């Protein structure tokens, strides 16, 4: 799409209160839409209509000759790129999310550039938003995501007593790695598509569906491979300390992991696409809502599928031992199909070859957190940690994903890859993340302030549902909230440093930063929670009579 789009007039200082007649839910979200963002969506279409020649008496609007020639050449170039499976295509990791003409590598004649520049309107800038508008857009999906993690924690607290989890304890090592797929895949997809919406890459229906289909197919490839590698890591990490290995259990772990990753990724991918498209149509900034909603029911869906498949395969282990092998082989055999589909779009084709490093590294980091969880759950004195692990891990990952997505979008608007703003240059220091006048500083402050009230709501929800093995004593709540606050503080600081560092090195943060950050959230959350429960046990705050 051409960069002829008009800049958004006005800021996000006021909120749009125009009701939406289609129902109370769209109306609720519409009240949280800043007027600047809504105008931006409307002017994007109007700007294109005002650029060309006026229509004649029959309603036909002819194109200038040089634009017609250029449009034809561009159409041919796009066709050759999208249909070719190989070739040296200059398509960088950051290019698909940037406005065309900035970093596309196309070289035209000087006269063509001058003529096109003369007809361009001023470059579109990011609309400003007030802290109130930002908080209102974040809080609803944040609470939905929190209740999703609470539900996942309650499910994990129940299924830990199932036979499959009791006799094949390595399944606990799989839990953070598979739940982390929402950060590796779903949140990364949400961040990429949110940036595409904001920079206008999804205004064209053809380009929109090419992006969606290519990214969904890419996500299925990554989910299958990561699920298999997570099972291998669980087998290795479970075998090293115990020194024993059972082939039947290893095959069951591989089958359960691959099947869970594949099914959960497909379901959540469809939900994510609906959220992005819906946000674009209602004028809500997808950076604020997409990543939390991506995780709202992701943990619950993934954990429920994992428990159901693991128990089903465990029941067939003695009577039909070949079932696990067939299930694993079936899902692995679909991988080439998804690879062919994802290679049809240059954006997903680039990530198909270069996007494995963060996904696999994040899986390894999450598996280490799973090993900590496995060893902690095996201690009867620390049984209460199970219900809180998805909560603290999920909340930390959701908040840092929002910040990462916002910083990435800001960089795509205002900087070329390899160049960072002046305030991000030099040595990093934590105050840089939270103190300043920029939108990213305000968002970091808002996200950190959401930690304590959010966790208090989720703790009391668990308490009211009579779940868990721990009573909410004042000392327990103090230690738990301190661990949660420290986790999010560290993650926001790491996100600020990591996103700018990746952009400086020419990597797209939408594809690389969120997997690392959510995996670090899992590791930090599980480790801090284990230390907190160990500390509570040592000082005498021992309670395991609730929820048995």
Secondary structure, 3 states (H helix, E strand, C coil): CCCCCCCCCCCCCCECCCCCCCCHHHHHHHCCCEHHHHHHHHHHHHHHHCCCCCCCCCCCCCCCHHHHHHHHHHHHHHHHHHHCCCCCCCCCCCHHHCCCCCCCCCCCCHHHHHHHHHCCCCCCCCCCCCHHHHHHHHHHHHHHHHHHHHHHHHHHHHHCCCHHHHHCCCHHHHHHHHHCHHHHHHHHHHHHHHHHHHCCCCCCHHHHHHHHHHHHHHHHHHHHHHHHHHHHHHHHHHHHHHCCCCHHHHHHHHHHHHHHHHHHHHHHHHHHHHHHHHHHHHCCCHHHHHHHHHHHCHHHHHHHHHHHHHHHHHHCCCCCCCHHHHHHHHHHHCHHHHHHHHCCCHHHHHHHHHCHHHHHHHHHHHHHHHHHHHHHHCCHHHCCHHHHHHHHHHHHHHHHHHHHHHHHHHHHHHCCCCCCCHHHCCCCCCHHHHCCCCHHHHHHHHHHHHHHHHHHHHHHHHHHCCCCCCCCCHHHHHHHHHHHHHHHHHHHHHHHHHHHHHHHCCCCHHHHHHHHHHHHHHHHHHHHHHHHHHHHHHHCCCCCCCCC
